[in-house]
Amino acid sequence: MPVFLALCLLSMQMDIDVLSAATMWFALRVVYLPLYKVGVAYLPSGVWIGSGVCMVSMAIQVAETG
């Protein structure tokens, strides 16, 4: 969460549009928690990896523009 907030604040400061990646990251994290709590096999790992990909996408967008 701290890295996500830092990337969001940096993107706002630098006027970079990372809304789609940030929204997808948030949605995947919301989906992850119930899947993990219920104990669904394998699917939470895929959702967690997907949220990581969104975070990397945000970082790349910030780094390219900066």
C-alpha positions in Angstrom: 0.0 0.0 0.0 2.8 2.6 0.7 4.3 2.0 -2.7 0.9 2.4 -4.3 0.2 5.7 -2.5 3.7 7.0 -3.4 3.1 6.2 -7.1 -0.3 7.9 -7.0 1.1 11.0 -5.3 4.0 11.1 -7.7 1.8 10.8 -10.7 -0.5 13.6 -9.4 2.5 15.8 -8.8 3.9 15.1 -12.2 0.5 15.3 -14.0 0.7 11.7 -15.3 -2.5 9.7 -16.0 -2.3 6.4 -14.2 -6.0 6.2 -13.4 -6.7 2.9 -15.3 -3.7 1.0 -13.7 -4.5 2.4 -10.2 -8.2 1.5 -10.5 -7.4 -2.0 -11.7 -4.9 -2.4 -8.8 -7.5 -1.3 -6.3 -10.2 -3.6 -7.8 -7.9 -6.6 -7.8 -6.9 -6.0 -4.2 -10.6 -5.8 -3.2 -11.2 -9.1 -5.1 -8.2 -10.7 -3.5 -9.2 -10.5 0.1 -12.5 -12.5 -0.1 -10.8 -15.1 -2.3 -8.1 -15.5 0.3 -10.4 -15.6 3.3 -12.7 -18.2 1.7 -9.7 -20.3 0.8 -10.1 -20.6 -3.0 -7.1 -22.5 -4.3 -4.7 -20.8 -6.8 -7.0 -18.0 -7.9 -5.9 -15.5 -5.1 -2.3 -15.9 -6.3 -3.3 -14.9 -9.9 -5.2 -11.9 -8.6 -2.2 -10.9 -6.4 0.2 -11.2 -9.4 -2.2 -9.1 -11.5 -2.2 -6.4 -8.9 1.6 -6.4 -8.9 1.6 -6.1 -12.7 -0.6 -3.0 -12.3 1.8 -1.5 -9.8 4.8 -2.1 -12.1 2.8 -0.5 -15.0 2.2 2.6 -12.8 5.9 2.7 -11.9 6.9 2.5 -15.6 4.6 5.3 -16.5 6.0 7.5 -13.8 9.6 6.6 -14.7 9.2 7.2 -18.4 7.7 10.6 -18.0 10.0 11.7 -15.1 
